[in-house]
Amino acid sequence: MDHLPECPTLTTKDAAKLGGADYRTIKLGIENGTIPTVQLGPRRMIPRVPLLRAFGIDA
């Protein structure tokens, strides 16, 4: 996953890998508003910096 550090948005699966969580945990965070998302065309993506902040990691 070499592209993760510089990528500004992530898929649910990539976000789970980066945060060390199950993808279902990421989906729950999206559903309850803990993890913000942006709509890019037909895909819902997760901004990297807010995701890291949600996990308590300084970006």
C-alpha positions in Angstrom: 0.0 0.0 0.0 2.7 2.5 -1.0 0.1 5.0 -2.3 -1.6 5.5 1.1 0.6 8.1 2.7 0.2 10.7 -0.1 -3.3 9.9 -1.2 -5.7 12.6 0.1 -8.8 10.3 0.0 -9.2 6.6 0.7 -11.6 3.8 0.0 -13.3 2.1 2.9 -10.9 -0.9 2.5 -7.8 1.4 2.3 -9.1 3.4 5.3 -9.5 0.1 7.3 -5.9 -0.9 6.5 -4.5 2.5 7.3 -6.4 2.6 10.7 -5.8 -1.0 11.5 -9.5 -1.6 11.7 -12.1 -3.9 10.1 -13.8 -2.3 7.1 -17.2 -2.8 8.9 -15.9 -0.5 11.7 -15.1 2.1 9.1 -18.6 1.7 7.6 -20.2 2.1 11.1 -18.1 5.3 11.7 -19.4 6.6 8.3 -23.0 5.8 9.2 -22.9 7.4 12.6 -20.9 10.5 11.4 -17.7 9.9 13.2 -15.8 9.4 9.9 -16.5 12.1 7.3 -16.8 11.2 3.6 -16.9 13.1 0.3 -18.7 12.1 -2.9 -16.4 11.8 -5.9 -18.5 10.9 -8.8 -20.2 7.6 -8.0 -17.7 6.8 -5.2 -17.9 7.8 -1.6 -14.3 8.5 -0.4 -12.8 9.2 3.0 -10.5 12.2 3.5 -7.2 10.9 4.9 -6.5 13.6 7.5 -9.9 13.6 9.2 -9.8 9.7 9.3 -6.4 9.8 11.0 -7.8 12.4 13.5 -10.8 10.1 14.2 -8.3 7.4 15.1 -6.3 9.8 17.3 -3.3 10.0 14.9 -1.8 13.4 14.1 -1.5 13.9 10.4 
